[in-house]
């Protein structure tokens, strides 16, 4: 028996207005989240994403 796996890229977003935190998943490493606008699922605020630097290990 073997297990199969796939890699998923998760973006963690925080609304500047209400500070609600949620995630957005992509299966593509090249996905550029900064090219889209998102609506906060909590307050409905619509904005672009500012991608921060990656966290160090």
C-alpha positions in Angstrom: 0.0 0.0 0.0 1.2 3.5 -0.8 0.0 7.0 0.1 -0.4 9.7 -2.5 0.1 13.4 -1.7 0.0 16.8 -3.3 1.5 20.1 -2.4 -0.9 23.0 -1.6 0.1 26.6 -1.2 -1.8 28.5 1.5 -2.0 32.3 1.8 -3.0 33.7 5.2 -5.0 36.9 4.8 -6.0 39.5 7.4 -8.5 42.2 6.7 -7.2 45.7 7.5 -10.7 46.9 8.5 -12.0 44.3 10.9 -8.8 42.2 11.4 -10.6 39.0 10.3 -8.1 36.2 9.4 -8.7 33.6 6.7 -6.8 31.4 4.3 -6.8 31.1 0.5 -5.4 27.9 -1.1 -3.8 27.4 -4.5 -2.4 24.4 -6.2 -0.1 26.4 -8.4 3.3 27.6 -7.1 3.3 30.4 -9.7 -0.1 31.8 -8.5 0.3 35.6 -7.9 -2.2 36.5 -5.2 -1.4 40.2 -5.6 -3.1 40.4 -9.0 -6.5 39.8 -7.5 -8.9 41.7 -5.3 -10.6 39.8 -2.4 -13.7 40.5 -0.3 -13.3 39.9 3.4 -15.7 37.1 4.3 -16.5 38.9 7.6 -17.1 42.5 6.8 -17.2 42.5 3.0 -14.3 45.0 2.6 -12.8 44.7 -0.9 -9.1 45.2 -1.4 -5.9 43.9 -3.1 -3.4 41.8 -1.2 0.0 43.1 -0.1 2.3 40.0 0.0 4.8 40.1 2.9 8.2 38.5 2.9 8.4 34.8 3.6 9.0 33.7 7.2 12.4 32.3 8.1 12.7 28.7 9.1 
